[in-house]
């Protein structure tokens, strides 16, 4: 018996092509060129037009000497330019770096410098912090391109060399571009929300982005030509990679600069929205919308929610008014959602309360992820699948990052033992569904964004009156969680709650500042470590 009879074949260009979501755009532009791709107010682009604009963007970047191994950053709201950046920048060979629009200048500057950005595309409406960040870099060679959104501002203030449309005009709509030579090549650089003092740069590869898009299509049962409302910020895990998914199924991406209940209901009414994703705060916004903002609809709307476990009461209420919500879970390091509370038809007969309790569970593996475990953090053995024993979630699969940019130690730690260590604590249910219970690190998840307690504490300790400070998550009806600061003042010093909050407002992004400050002597261990679990009991 010849055991090697299947090993005699070589890979070649005919039977092995690197996977990349860029192939979706080329295919869709060919077979569905006139199908609507992006809609933003009065601006409408078909998939054929988007492909042309992306080729212009890629060739314009190449003409400036930007290509493989370079980083191109973008700071923008969810607009057509953000969708185009997800294709045009990697089509040039460069790596896409989407930056959180809520960050302060110091962090933006750090990201641009750490990622070695060759160019930055910046939304003029978000430029004040960007201007400060660029000034801090002292990099005259940085190419700055303005997105001039006249629908948001009749006279947008330009800060860069030229506007985005003018830049596209320098490119070739018929430019020839190349797929990546290796599917392991980097496609995107996403920074964590700063759960340590400095955010870490998470590197995605083309293969993972392709499989994430395909997995989403499969597990979300995306039909051809869905109408998708872009609520998830496209700077966050590349909008959960949904732009790439929508290109594959020739969907329509409805862009919006801001998110309100009225905007969501209007979009449902005007565009017959079929799908969107969002944090639990969005569900609450929809559910609690004033009557005058609501619009009746008669078609099912599928919703992915992530960022924090949604309260069962919210799930019950939102389902009653026609939204089918599915909880998903993931991290920046896993391209977004990789676990999903997939619905089993055996549960259809359960009452609303029981159904909502199940839907509040985090979920099981999505199809593109290989394996998931919940382990004891001391022994690294699997915890019993009893729904009670808490352990850390470990994952493994193709939609896991390449690693942290310029941070070998953190990469090795994250991948210890051949598994990605999420840092999130959960229980495992008998049916293979994990349920997140807490976090190993003291991450505060507010409106779907991760906030570092360490960063806030560092700022508080810079206040002249503060001796010690600790920050924990406080439950909030609107945001899910908000930071709450416990402050121990220096002997003889004084400060009010408002003074502390104002100090944080001047030194932190708005969403990171504490929403409550409690003055007390902080509980400590014998070695002086602050006992945060005791502080949580006071809330």
C-alpha positions as CSV (number, residue, x, y, z in Angstrom):
1,X,0.0,0.0,0.0
2,X,1.4,3.4,-1.0
3,X,0.7,5.6,1.9
4,X,2.1,8.7,0.0
5,X,-0.2,8.4,-3.0
6,X,-2.1,11.5,-2.0
7,X,1.1,13.5,-1.2
8,X,2.5,13.7,-4.8
9,X,0.6,16.9,-5.8
10,X,2.0,20.4,-5.7
11,X,0.1,23.6,-5.0
12,X,-0.1,25.8,-8.0
13,X,-1.9,28.9,-9.2
14,X,-4.8,26.8,-10.6
15,X,-5.6,25.0,-7.3
16,X,-4.5,27.2,-4.5
17,X,-5.3,30.9,-4.2
18,X,-4.7,33.0,-1.0
19,X,-8.0,33.8,0.7
20,X,-8.9,37.4,0.9
21,X,-12.2,39.4,1.3
22,X,-11.0,41.6,-1.6
23,X,-12.2,38.9,-3.9
24,X,-15.7,39.5,-2.8
25,X,-15.7,43.1,-4.1
26,X,-14.3,42.1,-7.5
27,X,-17.0,39.3,-8.0
28,X,-19.9,41.4,-6.8
29,X,-18.9,44.4,-9.0
30,X,-18.9,42.0,-12.0
31,X,-22.2,40.3,-11.4
32,X,-24.2,42.9,-9.5
33,X,-22.7,46.2,-10.6
34,X,-25.9,48.2,-10.3
35,X,-27.0,46.8,-6.9
36,X,-26.9,49.5,-4.2
37,X,-23.8,49.2,-2.1
38,X,-23.6,52.2,0.2
39,X,-26.1,54.8,1.1
40,X,-25.4,57.9,3.2
41,X,-28.1,60.6,3.0
42,X,-28.1,61.9,-0.5
43,X,-25.0,59.9,-1.6
44,X,-25.7,56.6,-3.1
45,X,-23.1,54.2,-4.7
46,X,-23.6,50.9,-6.5
47,X,-21.2,48.0,-6.1
48,X,-19.8,48.9,-9.5
49,X,-19.1,52.4,-8.4
50,X,-17.6,51.3,-5.1
51,X,-15.2,49.0,-7.0
52,X,-14.1,51.9,-9.2
53,X,-13.6,54.2,-6.2
54,X,-11.6,51.5,-4.4
55,X,-9.3,51.1,-7.4
56,X,-8.9,54.8,-7.5
57,X,-8.0,54.9,-3.8
58,X,-5.5,52.0,-4.2
59,X,-3.8,53.5,-7.2
60,X,-3.6,56.9,-5.7
61,X,-1.9,55.5,-2.6
62,X,0.5,53.5,-4.8
63,X,1.3,56.7,-6.7
64,X,2.4,58.2,-3.4
65,X,4.8,55.3,-2.9
66,X,2.5,53.6,-0.4
67,X,2.2,49.8,-0.7
68,X,3.0,46.5,0.9
69,X,4.0,46.8,4.6
70,X,2.8,50.4,4.9
71,X,0.1,51.5,7.3
72,X,-2.8,53.8,6.2
73,X,-5.0,55.0,9.1
74,X,-8.5,56.4,8.9
75,X,-10.5,58.3,11.5
76,X,-14.1,58.5,10.4
77,X,-17.7,58.0,11.3
78,X,-19.5,55.1,9.5
79,X,-19.5,56.6,6.0
80,X,-19.0,55.4,2.4
81,X,-15.3,56.4,2.8
82,X,-14.9,53.9,5.6
83,X,-16.4,51.1,3.6
84,X,-14.1,52.0,0.7
85,X,-11.1,52.0,3.0
86,X,-11.7,48.4,3.9
87,X,-11.1,47.5,0.3
88,X,-9.0,50.2,-1.3
89,X,-6.3,50.4,1.3
90,X,-5.5,46.6,1.3
91,X,-5.9,46.6,-2.5
92,X,-2.9,48.9,-2.6
93,X,-1.0,46.4,-0.6
94,X,-1.0,48.5,2.5
95,X,-2.5,47.7,5.9
96,X,-5.8,49.3,7.0
97,X,-5.7,51.0,10.5
98,X,-9.1,52.2,11.7
99,X,-8.9,54.5,14.7
100,X,-11.5,54.9,17.5
101,X,-13.2,58.3,16.9
102,X,-13.7,58.8,20.6
103,X,-10.1,58.8,21.5
104,X,-8.2,61.8,22.8
105,X,-5.2,63.3,20.9
106,X,-2.5,61.7,22.9
107,X,-3.8,58.2,22.2
108,X,-4.4,58.9,18.5
109,X,-0.8,60.2,18.3
110,X,0.5,57.0,19.9
111,X,-1.4,54.8,17.5
112,X,-0.2,56.8,14.4
113,X,3.4,56.6,15.7
114,X,3.3,53.0,16.9
115,X,1.7,51.8,13.7
116,X,4.1,53.9,11.6
117,X,1.2,55.4,9.5
118,X,2.3,56.7,6.1
119,X,-1.1,58.4,5.5
120,X,-4.2,59.2,7.5
121,X,-7.6,59.9,6.1
122,X,-9.5,62.0,8.6
123,X,-13.2,63.0,8.8
124,X,-13.2,66.8,9.1
125,X,-16.0,66.7,11.6
126,X,-13.7,64.7,13.9
127,X,-10.6,66.7,13.2
128,X,-9.9,68.7,16.4
129,X,-8.3,65.8,18.3
130,X,-6.8,64.6,15.1
131,X,-5.1,68.0,14.5
132,X,-3.6,67.9,18.0
133,X,-2.4,64.3,17.5
134,X,-0.8,65.1,14.1
135,X,0.9,68.1,15.7
136,X,2.4,65.9,18.4
137,X,4.0,63.6,15.8
138,X,6.2,66.2,14.2
139,X,6.1,64.2,11.0
140,X,5.9,66.5,7.9
141,X,5.9,63.4,5.6
142,X,2.6,62.1,6.8
143,X,0.0,62.3,4.1
144,X,-3.2,63.8,5.5
145,X,-6.4,63.5,3.4
146,X,-9.7,65.1,4.5
147,X,-13.2,63.7,4.3
148,X,-15.3,66.7,3.7
149,X,-18.8,65.8,4.7
150,X,-21.0,68.7,3.5
151,X,-24.1,66.9,4.7
152,X,-22.9,67.2,8.3
153,X,-21.4,70.7,7.8
154,X,-21.8,73.1,4.9
155,X,-18.3,74.4,5.4
156,X,-16.1,71.6,6.7
157,X,-12.7,72.7,7.8
158,X,-9.9,71.0,5.9
159,X,-6.6,70.2,7.7
160,X,-4.9,68.0,5.2
161,X,-3.2,68.2,1.8
162,X,-6.4,67.6,-0.1
163,X,-9.9,66.3,0.1
164,X,-10.8,62.6,-0.2
165,X,-12.6,63.1,-3.5
166,X,-9.7,65.1,-5.0
167,X,-7.4,62.4,-3.9
168,X,-9.5,59.7,-5.6
169,X,-9.4,61.8,-8.8
170,X,-5.7,61.3,-8.9
171,X,-6.2,57.5,-9.1
172,X,-7.1,55.2,-11.9
173,X,-10.6,53.7,-11.9
174,X,-9.3,50.9,-14.1
175,X,-6.1,50.2,-12.1
176,X,-4.8,46.7,-12.0
177,X,-4.3,45.5,-8.5
178,X,-3.0,42.3,-7.0
179,X,-4.4,39.9,-4.4
180,X,-2.1,39.3,-1.5
181,X,0.8,37.0,-2.3
182,X,0.1,35.1,1.0
183,X,-3.2,34.9,2.9
184,X,-1.1,35.3,6.1
185,X,-0.3,38.9,4.9
186,X,-1.6,41.6,7.2
187,X,-4.9,43.2,6.1
188,X,-5.7,45.3,9.1
189,X,-4.3,46.8,12.3
190,X,-6.8,47.4,15.1
191,X,-5.9,48.8,18.5
192,X,-7.5,47.6,21.7
193,X,-9.4,50.0,23.7
194,X,-6.5,50.5,26.1
195,X,-7.2,47.8,28.7
196,X,-3.6,48.4,29.7
197,X,-2.0,51.8,29.9
198,X,-1.2,51.8,26.2
199,X,-3.5,50.1,23.6
200,X,-2.1,47.1,21.8
201,X,-1.9,46.8,18.0
202,X,-3.8,43.7,16.9
203,X,-2.8,42.4,13.5
204,X,-5.4,40.7,11.2
205,X,-4.5,38.6,8.2
206,X,-6.4,38.2,4.9
207,X,-7.3,34.6,5.6
208,X,-9.0,35.4,8.9
209,X,-10.9,38.3,7.4
210,X,-12.2,36.1,4.5
211,X,-13.3,33.3,6.9
212,X,-14.9,35.8,9.3
213,X,-17.0,37.2,6.6
214,X,-18.0,33.8,5.3
215,X,-18.7,32.5,8.8
216,X,-21.0,35.5,9.5
217,X,-22.9,34.9,6.3
218,X,-23.4,31.2,7.3
219,X,-24.3,31.6,10.9
220,X,-26.4,34.8,10.5
221,X,-28.1,33.2,7.5
222,X,-27.5,36.3,5.5
223,X,-29.6,36.3,2.3
224,X,-28.6,37.8,-1.0
225,X,-28.9,41.6,-1.0
226,X,-29.7,42.3,2.7
227,X,-30.3,45.8,3.9
228,X,-27.7,46.4,6.6
229,X,-27.7,49.4,9.0
230,X,-24.1,50.2,10.0
231,X,-24.5,50.9,13.7
232,X,-21.4,49.0,14.9
233,X,-18.5,51.5,14.6
234,X,-16.3,50.4,11.6
235,X,-13.3,51.3,13.7
236,X,-14.2,48.5,16.1
237,X,-12.9,45.2,14.9
238,X,-13.5,46.6,11.4
239,X,-17.2,46.8,12.2
240,X,-17.2,43.1,13.1
241,X,-16.0,42.6,9.5
242,X,-19.5,43.2,8.3
243,X,-18.5,45.4,5.3
244,X,-16.6,42.4,3.9
245,X,-19.6,40.2,4.5
246,X,-22.0,42.6,2.8
247,X,-19.7,42.8,-0.3
248,X,-19.9,39.0,-0.6
249,X,-23.7,39.0,-0.7
250,X,-24.2,42.3,-2.5
251,X,-25.9,43.8,0.4
252,X,-26.7,47.5,0.9
253,X,-24.8,49.2,3.7
254,X,-26.9,52.1,5.1
255,X,-24.3,54.5,6.7
256,X,-25.1,56.8,9.6
257,X,-22.9,59.4,11.3
258,X,-24.8,59.1,14.6
259,X,-27.1,56.6,16.2
260,X,-30.4,57.4,17.8
261,X,-33.7,55.5,18.1
262,X,-35.3,57.9,15.6
263,X,-32.5,57.3,13.0
264,X,-32.9,53.5,13.4
265,X,-36.7,53.6,13.1
266,X,-36.5,56.0,10.1
267,X,-33.9,53.7,8.4
268,X,-36.1,50.7,8.9
269,X,-39.0,52.6,7.4
270,X,-37.1,54.1,4.5
271,X,-34.8,51.3,3.5
272,X,-36.5,48.2,4.9
273,X,-33.5,47.3,7.1
274,X,-33.1,43.6,7.6
275,X,-30.0,43.3,9.7
276,X,-27.8,45.3,12.1
277,X,-25.4,44.9,15.0
278,X,-25.0,46.9,18.1
279,X,-24.3,46.9,21.8
280,X,-27.1,46.3,24.3
281,X,-27.3,50.0,24.8
282,X,-28.7,50.2,21.2
283,X,-31.4,47.7,22.1
284,X,-32.4,49.8,25.1
285,X,-32.5,52.9,23.0
286,X,-34.9,51.2,20.5
287,X,-37.1,49.7,23.2
288,X,-37.4,53.0,25.2
289,X,-37.9,55.3,22.2
290,X,-40.6,57.9,22.5
291,X,-43.8,57.0,20.6
292,X,-43.3,59.9,18.1
293,X,-39.9,58.3,17.0
294,X,-41.3,54.9,16.4
295,X,-42.2,53.5,13.0
296,X,-44.3,50.4,12.4
297,X,-42.8,47.6,10.3
298,X,-44.0,44.2,9.1
299,X,-40.8,42.3,8.4
300,X,-38.4,40.5,10.7
301,X,-35.2,42.3,11.7
302,X,-32.2,40.3,12.7
303,X,-29.9,41.8,15.3
304,X,-26.4,40.8,16.6
305,X,-25.6,42.2,20.0
306,X,-22.3,42.1,21.8
307,X,-20.1,44.2,24.1
308,X,-21.8,43.1,27.4
309,X,-24.4,40.4,28.2
310,X,-27.8,41.9,27.4
311,X,-30.3,41.9,30.3
312,X,-33.1,39.4,29.8
313,X,-35.7,42.1,30.3
314,X,-34.3,44.0,27.4
315,X,-34.3,40.9,25.2
316,X,-37.9,40.2,26.1
317,X,-39.1,43.7,25.3
318,X,-37.2,44.0,22.0
319,X,-38.5,40.7,20.8
320,X,-42.1,41.7,21.4
321,X,-41.7,44.6,19.0
322,X,-40.3,42.6,16.1
323,X,-36.5,42.4,16.6
324,X,-34.9,38.9,16.7
325,X,-31.8,39.4,18.8
326,X,-28.8,37.0,18.9
327,X,-26.0,37.5,21.3
328,X,-22.5,37.1,20.0
329,X,-19.1,37.4,21.8
330,X,-15.6,38.1,20.7
331,X,-12.7,40.4,21.1
332,X,-10.6,42.7,19.0
333,X,-8.1,39.8,18.9
334,X,-10.7,37.5,17.3
335,X,-11.9,39.8,14.5
336,X,-15.0,40.4,16.5
337,X,-17.7,37.8,17.2
338,X,-16.6,34.2,17.3
339,X,-19.1,32.7,19.8
340,X,-22.9,33.0,19.1
341,X,-26.0,32.0,20.9
342,X,-27.3,30.0,18.0
343,X,-31.0,29.3,18.4
344,X,-32.2,25.7,18.6
345,X,-35.7,25.1,17.3
346,X,-36.3,22.7,20.2
347,X,-36.6,25.9,22.4
348,X,-39.4,27.4,20.3
349,X,-42.1,26.2,22.7
350,X,-40.6,27.9,25.7
351,X,-42.2,30.9,27.3
352,X,-40.8,34.4,26.7
353,X,-38.9,34.5,30.0
354,X,-37.2,31.1,29.4
355,X,-36.3,32.0,25.8
356,X,-34.8,35.3,27.0
357,X,-32.8,33.5,29.7
358,X,-31.2,31.3,27.0
359,X,-30.6,34.2,24.7
360,X,-28.7,35.9,27.4
361,X,-26.1,33.2,27.3
362,X,-23.0,34.1,25.4
363,X,-23.1,31.1,23.0
364,X,-21.1,28.4,21.3
365,X,-18.5,28.4,18.5
366,X,-19.4,30.0,15.2
367,X,-18.6,28.0,12.2
368,X,-15.3,29.7,11.3
369,X,-13.7,29.2,14.7
370,X,-12.1,25.9,15.5
371,X,-12.4,25.3,19.2
372,X,-13.3,26.9,22.5
373,X,-12.8,25.9,26.1
374,X,-13.5,27.2,29.6
375,X,-10.6,26.3,31.9
376,X,-9.6,26.6,35.5
377,X,-7.0,29.5,35.6
378,X,-4.7,27.6,37.9
379,X,-4.7,24.1,36.4
380,X,-5.7,25.0,32.8
381,X,-8.0,22.0,32.8
382,X,-11.6,22.2,31.5
383,X,-14.2,23.3,34.1
384,X,-17.2,21.0,34.5
385,X,-20.0,21.9,32.0
386,X,-22.4,22.6,34.9
387,X,-23.3,26.2,34.3
388,X,-21.8,27.1,37.6
389,X,-18.0,26.6,37.7
390,X,-16.2,29.7,36.5
391,X,-13.1,29.6,34.3
392,X,-11.3,31.5,31.6
393,X,-12.4,31.3,27.9
394,X,-9.7,30.0,25.6
395,X,-10.1,29.9,21.8
396,X,-8.4,28.6,18.8
397,X,-9.0,29.1,15.1
398,X,-8.3,31.0,11.9
399,X,-10.1,34.1,13.0
400,X,-7.5,34.8,15.7
401,X,-5.0,37.6,15.3
402,X,-1.5,37.2,14.0
403,X,-0.3,38.8,17.2
404,X,0.3,42.2,18.8
405,X,2.4,44.6,16.8
406,X,5.9,45.1,18.2
407,X,5.0,43.3,21.4
408,X,6.4,39.7,21.3
409,X,6.0,39.2,25.1
410,X,2.3,40.0,25.0
411,X,1.8,37.9,22.0
412,X,3.5,34.9,23.6
413,X,1.5,35.3,26.7
414,X,-1.8,35.5,24.8
415,X,-1.0,32.3,22.9
416,X,0.5,30.3,25.7
417,X,-0.1,26.6,25.3
418,X,-1.4,26.9,21.8
419,X,-4.7,28.7,22.8
420,X,-5.7,32.3,22.8
421,X,-6.4,33.4,26.3
422,X,-9.3,35.8,26.3
423,X,-9.0,37.1,29.8
424,X,-12.8,36.7,30.2
425,X,-14.4,34.5,32.8
426,X,-17.4,32.3,32.0
427,X,-19.2,29.1,32.9
428,X,-19.9,26.3,30.5
429,X,-23.3,24.9,30.0
430,X,-23.9,21.2,29.2
431,X,-24.9,22.0,25.6
432,X,-21.6,23.7,24.8
433,X,-22.8,27.3,25.4
434,X,-20.5,29.5,27.4
435,X,-21.8,32.3,29.5
436,X,-19.6,35.2,30.4
437,X,-19.7,36.1,34.0
438,X,-16.8,38.5,34.7
439,X,-13.4,39.6,33.4
440,X,-10.0,38.5,34.6
441,X,-8.8,42.1,34.1
442,X,-10.9,44.9,35.3
443,X,-12.2,45.9,32.0
444,X,-15.3,48.2,32.0
445,X,-17.6,47.7,29.0
446,X,-19.5,50.9,28.4
447,X,-21.7,51.1,25.3
448,X,-19.8,48.3,23.7
449,X,-16.4,50.0,24.3
450,X,-13.7,48.6,26.6
451,X,-12.4,51.1,29.2
452,X,-9.3,50.5,31.3
453,X,-9.6,51.1,35.0
454,X,-5.8,51.3,35.2
455,X,-5.8,54.3,32.8
456,X,-8.5,56.1,34.8
457,X,-6.7,55.4,38.0
458,X,-3.5,56.7,36.6
459,X,-5.3,60.0,35.7
460,X,-6.9,60.2,39.2
461,X,-3.5,59.8,40.8
462,X,-2.3,62.9,39.1
463,X,-4.8,65.0,41.0
464,X,-3.0,66.9,43.8
465,X,-5.6,65.8,46.4
466,X,-5.7,62.1,45.6
467,X,-3.7,59.6,47.7
468,X,-5.2,56.4,46.3
469,X,-7.8,55.6,43.7
470,X,-9.6,52.5,42.4
471,X,-12.1,52.3,39.5
472,X,-14.7,49.5,39.0
473,X,-17.6,49.0,36.8
474,X,-21.0,50.3,37.9
475,X,-24.2,49.0,36.3
476,X,-25.9,51.6,34.2
477,X,-29.3,51.3,32.6
478,X,-28.3,53.2,29.4
479,X,-24.6,52.2,28.9
480,X,-24.5,48.7,30.5
481,X,-21.6,49.7,32.6
482,X,-19.9,53.0,33.5
483,X,-16.7,53.8,35.5
484,X,-17.1,54.5,39.2
485,X,-14.1,55.9,41.1
486,X,-13.3,55.3,44.8
487,X,-10.9,57.9,46.0
488,X,-8.9,58.2,49.2
489,X,-7.7,61.7,49.7
490,X,-4.4,62.8,51.1
491,X,-4.4,63.9,54.7
492,X,-5.5,67.4,55.0
493,X,-6.6,67.6,51.4
494,X,-10.1,68.2,50.1
495,X,-11.9,67.8,46.8
496,X,-15.5,67.5,45.7
497,X,-17.0,64.8,43.4
498,X,-17.5,67.4,40.7
499,X,-13.9,68.6,40.9
500,X,-12.6,65.1,40.4
501,X,-15.0,64.5,37.4
502,X,-13.9,67.8,35.9
503,X,-10.3,66.9,36.3
504,X,-10.9,63.6,34.5
505,X,-12.9,65.4,31.8
506,X,-9.8,67.5,31.0
507,X,-7.5,64.5,30.8
508,X,-9.5,61.6,29.4
509,X,-11.9,60.9,26.6
510,X,-15.4,61.7,27.6
511,X,-16.6,58.0,27.7
512,X,-13.8,57.1,30.1
513,X,-14.3,59.6,32.9
514,X,-16.0,58.3,36.1
515,X,-19.7,58.9,36.3
516,X,-19.6,58.7,40.1
517,X,-16.9,59.4,42.7
518,X,-17.1,57.9,46.2
519,X,-14.7,59.2,48.9
520,X,-13.6,56.6,51.4
521,X,-10.6,54.7,52.8
522,X,-9.9,52.0,50.3
523,X,-9.9,48.4,51.6
524,X,-6.5,46.8,51.2
525,X,-4.7,43.5,51.7
526,X,-1.8,43.1,54.1
527,X,0.6,43.9,51.2
528,X,-1.3,47.1,50.3
529,X,-3.2,45.8,47.3
530,X,-6.6,47.4,46.9
531,X,-9.5,44.9,47.2
532,X,-11.7,45.8,44.3
533,X,-14.2,43.1,45.1
534,X,-15.0,44.8,48.4
535,X,-15.6,48.1,46.5
536,X,-18.0,46.4,44.2
537,X,-20.1,45.3,47.2
538,X,-20.7,49.0,48.0
539,X,-22.4,49.7,44.6
